[in-house]
Amino acid sequence: MKSIKFVVPGKPVPYVRTTQKQKYYDKQWARYSAYCLIVQISYFLAVLESKYASLVICGGTSIMSAKESLTRYRAQLMAMIGTATTSAHIEIIITAGKKQKEQ
């Protein structure tokens, strides 16, 4: 059974209920969708570290530059939506395994 554990920095942004038209100009919806991107980037960074840890140690420059640019983009998003506090974070553990057969 494999599991990925990663930390999403910043304060969580709650889900906002809107209409389809409101999504284009609602500031709260923009904050929520930006926070969803932050979570996705954090997950992708954790996958990079778990799968390609040996390449990072050996000096895989393309992986290191991708990691740095993703980290920079995540920091810009956090600053944009105002959740960039160092003390606040969420720890997420995703576990994937085989399904058990029912008897």
C-alpha positions as CSV (number, residue, x, y, z in Angstrom):
1,M,0.0,0.0,0.0
2,K,1.4,3.4,-1.0
3,S,0.7,6.6,0.6
4,I,1.7,10.2,-0.2
5,K,1.9,12.7,2.7
6,F,2.2,16.4,1.9
7,V,1.7,19.7,3.6
8,V,-0.4,22.5,2.1
9,P,0.9,25.8,3.5
10,G,-1.4,28.7,4.4
11,K,-4.9,28.9,5.8
12,P,-7.6,26.9,4.1
13,V,-10.2,28.8,2.0
14,P,-13.8,27.6,2.3
15,Y,-15.9,26.5,-0.6
16,V,-18.2,29.2,-2.0
17,R,-21.6,28.5,-3.6
18,T,-22.1,30.6,-6.7
19,T,-24.1,30.5,-9.9
20,Q,-22.4,29.8,-13.2
21,K,-22.4,33.5,-14.1
22,Q,-21.0,34.6,-10.7
23,K,-17.9,32.4,-11.1
24,Y,-16.5,34.9,-13.6
25,Y,-16.5,38.0,-11.4
26,D,-16.9,36.8,-7.7
27,K,-13.7,37.5,-5.7
28,Q,-14.4,34.7,-3.2
29,W,-14.7,32.1,-6.0
30,A,-11.4,33.3,-7.4
31,R,-9.8,32.8,-4.0
32,Y,-11.3,29.3,-3.7
33,S,-10.2,28.2,-7.1
34,A,-6.7,29.6,-6.5
35,Y,-6.5,27.6,-3.2
36,C,-7.5,24.5,-5.2
37,L,-4.5,25.1,-7.5
38,I,-2.3,25.5,-4.4
39,V,-3.4,22.1,-3.2
40,Q,-2.8,20.5,-6.6
41,I,0.7,22.0,-6.8
42,S,1.5,20.8,-3.3
43,Y,0.4,17.3,-4.3
44,F,2.5,17.4,-7.5
45,L,5.5,18.6,-5.6
46,A,5.1,15.7,-3.2
47,V,4.9,13.2,-6.1
48,L,8.0,14.7,-7.6
49,E,9.9,14.3,-4.3
50,S,8.7,10.7,-3.8
51,K,9.2,9.4,-7.4
52,Y,12.3,11.3,-8.4
53,A,14.2,11.7,-5.2
54,S,17.2,9.9,-6.6
55,L,17.4,12.2,-9.6
56,V,17.2,15.3,-7.5
57,I,20.2,14.1,-5.4
58,C,22.1,13.3,-8.5
59,G,21.5,16.7,-10.0
60,G,18.6,16.4,-12.3
61,T,18.5,20.0,-13.4
62,S,15.1,19.8,-15.2
63,I,13.4,18.3,-12.2
64,M,14.9,20.9,-9.9
65,S,14.0,23.8,-12.1
66,A,10.4,22.5,-12.4
67,K,10.2,22.1,-8.6
68,E,11.5,25.6,-8.1
69,S,9.1,27.2,-10.6
70,L,6.1,25.3,-9.0
71,T,7.2,26.4,-5.6
72,R,7.5,30.0,-6.8
73,Y,4.1,29.9,-8.5
74,R,2.5,28.4,-5.3
75,A,4.0,31.2,-3.2
76,Q,2.6,33.9,-5.7
77,L,-0.9,32.3,-5.5
78,M,-0.7,32.3,-1.7
79,A,0.3,36.0,-1.6
80,M,-2.4,36.8,-4.1
81,I,-5.2,35.3,-2.0
82,G,-3.8,36.3,1.3
83,T,-3.2,33.0,3.0
84,A,0.6,33.2,3.2
85,T,1.0,32.7,6.9
86,T,4.0,30.5,8.0
87,S,2.3,29.0,11.0
88,A,-0.9,27.8,9.3
89,H,-0.8,24.6,7.2
90,I,-2.8,21.5,6.5
91,E,-1.3,18.0,6.4
92,I,-2.9,15.6,3.9
93,I,-2.3,11.9,3.6
94,I,-3.5,10.0,0.5
95,T,-3.4,6.2,0.7
96,A,-3.9,4.0,-2.3
97,G,-4.2,0.3,-2.1
98,K,-5.9,-2.7,-3.5
99,K,-9.6,-3.2,-2.9
100,Q,-10.5,-6.0,-0.5
101,K,-12.8,-8.7,-1.9
102,E,-16.0,-9.1,0.0
103,Q,-16.7,-12.6,1.2
